[in-house]
Amino acid sequence: MPVRILVADDNPSMRAALRLVLEGAGPWEIVEAANGEEVLDLARTQTFSLVILDLAMPVMDGITTARVLTERYPNLPILMHTLYWSRRVAVEALKVGIRKVIPKSDKATVLNAVREILDVESAKSPGLAVTFESATEESPKTPSGSTTSPARKADQPQSPSVSDGSAPKA
């Protein structure tokens, strides 16, 4: 199955910019949606490897959309790309199944997050099964700024994490 990424943002310019970044980085098929309702309609008829949601969208916001997607497609990885990044938003996002929350101001971080999620998914069985640790667990920071569980083993998928947009340290 080809890698198909659904990008949802109410701003057509932002969708186009994200499409350019993603298409330039990999042989991925990019599908666009302008709001959460369109995302749910597309998810009924197509299979996606990853969904990237904006937080603030008309008709249905990103948190509500992620909640419904997670209920219907529990193995579908979701990334939130938003102008309204805050710790509170990140915690709420993680509670509804979003893997990572990234500020829109950092294109490199979103691309790294997409690659990381797709790498984790490709290492799994073809069913794209995803297992996450509780988003509300307290997890220590790694040098890259992402969270990880102290009990995480190398062969387990990464726990949901929050990015503050800072670049990883070498």
C-alpha angles and dihedrals in degrees: 000000000000118000107262119187122193113210116195121189131136091222110083091201091055091049090050092048092049090047090054093049093048097042089050092053103049147356091270128144110230121205121187134215130179098209144005095269090058088050091055092047091051092046089057092058105030138044117235131196092203140002122211112198133191114220101222110051131142122250093020126012125224097258093052091044091050091049091054093043091051091050093049100034108023093175095054113108114226128196124190118215110186147160089213099066115161134144089254093053090047093052092048090048093051091049091060095048105271109148098209139000117214131180115243090231091076116064093172092057093050091049091049090049092050091050092046093051093045091047091052091047094047090052090059131076118289091262090074091228112181126197120191133188117233111291090217096057115110108247128184121241120255120215089264091059096249122121125248134178117246088227094053114126124208092248095052124088118258119267120245111283143191124227121204090196095255117139118252114261117241 
